Amino acid sequence: MSKTRDDLTITEALRDPLIAMVLRADGVKLDDFKRLLETAARKREQRTSPVGKFLNVISNNPAAMCSFC
């Protein structure tokens, strides 16, 4: 099974003519929008997934693994 990507990359969003028109209409500068997207992407990368939390718990406390068996 192949997964398709439905979301635009930051570069694609910054080049999209429709997004550019909306930004202009709202008085938003492209550089400000770029910074917003980059900040959001960094924050999203920093989030820990439930699997990551689980792995962190069991790596720091192997006995905790027994509660998941």
C-alpha positions as CSV (number, residue, x, y, z in Angstrom):
1,M,0.0,0.0,0.0
2,S,1.4,3.4,-0.9
3,K,0.6,6.5,1.1
4,T,0.0,9.8,-0.7
5,R,0.7,13.2,0.8
6,D,-2.2,15.5,1.0
7,D,-0.6,18.5,2.7
8,L,1.6,21.1,1.1
9,T,5.2,21.5,2.1
10,I,6.2,24.9,3.3
11,T,7.8,25.7,0.0
12,E,4.7,24.6,-1.9
13,A,2.5,26.7,0.3
14,L,4.7,29.8,-0.2
15,R,4.5,29.3,-4.0
16,D,0.8,28.6,-4.2
17,P,-1.0,31.4,-6.1
18,L,-4.2,31.1,-4.2
19,I,-2.5,31.3,-0.8
20,A,-0.6,34.4,-2.1
21,M,-3.9,36.0,-3.1
22,V,-5.4,35.4,0.4
23,L,-2.2,36.7,2.1
24,R,-2.3,39.9,0.0
25,A,-6.0,40.3,0.7
26,D,-5.4,39.9,4.4
27,G,-2.4,42.2,4.5
28,V,0.0,39.4,5.6
29,K,3.6,39.5,4.4
30,L,5.0,36.4,2.8
31,D,8.0,36.4,5.2
32,D,5.7,36.6,8.2
33,F,3.7,33.7,6.9
34,K,6.9,31.7,6.2
35,R,8.0,32.3,9.8
36,L,4.7,31.2,11.1
37,L,4.8,27.9,9.2
38,E,8.4,27.2,10.2
39,T,7.6,27.9,13.9
40,A,4.6,25.6,13.7
41,A,6.7,22.9,12.0
42,R,9.4,23.1,14.7
43,K,6.9,22.8,17.5
44,R,5.2,19.9,15.8
45,E,8.6,18.1,15.5
46,Q,9.2,18.5,19.3
47,R,6.0,16.8,20.3
48,T,6.4,13.3,21.7
49,S,4.2,10.6,20.4
50,P,2.5,8.1,22.7
51,V,4.9,5.4,21.4
52,G,7.8,7.7,22.1
53,K,6.5,8.2,25.7
54,F,6.1,4.5,26.1
55,L,9.6,3.7,24.9
56,N,11.0,6.4,27.2
57,V,9.2,4.9,30.2
58,I,10.4,1.4,29.5
59,S,14.0,2.4,28.7
60,N,14.2,4.3,32.0
61,N,12.4,1.6,34.0
62,P,12.4,-1.9,32.5
63,A,10.2,-3.2,35.3
64,A,7.4,-0.9,33.9
65,M,7.3,-3.2,30.9
66,C,5.6,-5.8,33.0
67,S,2.5,-3.6,33.5
68,F,2.0,-3.6,29.7
69,C,2.2,-7.5,29.3
